[in-house]
Amino acid sequence: MNDITTDELKQRMDSGERLHIYDVREVYEYDEYNIGAINIPLGELPGRLSELAHLKDHEVIVHCRSGARSANAKMFLQDSGFANVRNLLGGMLDWQSKF
């Protein structure tokens, strides 16, 4: 599955679509600014994989500050059997510059 742009995600969120969005930034980054995603820092993701197990066949969107950590999270989730993981391109930097 292709990654997702901030414009597409914002449009889908504004339409009220039920999305599975995970923020892989550190807690302090999440506390500073977030878009309502569930926060699981990248370093904690392997130990918290069971929290996401029910989403293996669903679209899962991951994001971070710039898109680098979430790219790693995407690869990890795909390697763990998740079929439909999308990385938010540009991350929160792009999001905050637009919205």
N, C-alpha and C positions, 0 to 999 in steps of 0.2 A: 504494500500500500504506500502511496505517496505521502510525503509529509504535508503539513497543513500550514497555511499562511495565517497571519494574525487577522487579516480581513475576513477570511472564510470562518475562522473560529468565532470572531465577534458577531458575525451575521447569524451563525448557528445558535450562539448563546442568546442573542437578542430575540430570536424566534421562539425561544423557550424549549428548544430541543434538549432532551435529557442526555447529557454527555458524561463520559468518564474521563475526567481531567486530573492529572497528577503533577504536582509541582515538586521537582527533585532538588530544589535549592535548599540551603541550610535554613534552619528554623528562624534565625534572626533576619534573613532576607525575606522570608515569607511573612514574618510579623511586620516588617517595614512596608511591604506592598504585596498584595495578592489579588487574584481575580476569582477567588472562591474555590479553587482547586483543592484537592486533598494533598497535604504536604507529607511526602516521604523523601527525606534527603537521600541523594544518590548512594552515599555510604551505608545507609540503612536498608536499601532496597533488597539485597539478597536475604537478609534476616526477616524481612516483612513481606516476602513474596506470597505467603499464604493469604494475606489480606486482599490480594488481587486475583487469586486462583479462579474465582467465579467469573472472571472477565476474559478468560483465555480465548473465547470465541466472539468477543465483542470488540468494537473499536475502543482503543485506549489512546488518549492523547497525553503526551508528556511534554513538560516545558521546564526551562530554567531561565537564567538571566539572559544568555545570548544564543542558546541552542546547542552548545558543545556538550554540557553534562547530560542534557536530555537525549542527545544523539547516542551517548554511551548507554543511557537507560534503555533506549529503544533497542539497541543491539542486545543488551542483556535480556530484556523481556522476550525478544524474538528467539534468542537461544534457549529460553526457558519454556518455549512452546506457545507463546502468544502470537496469534495469527494476524492481528490487525492493529499494529502500533504505529502511531503517527507522531512525529516530532514537530513542535511549533517552531517554525522557521523564524529566526531573529529573536525569539524569546521575549522576555519582559522588556528588554531595551527597545525592541521594535514596537511592542504593544504600547508602552508608555509614550513613545514618540508620536503615536497616532491617536490614541484615545485618552 
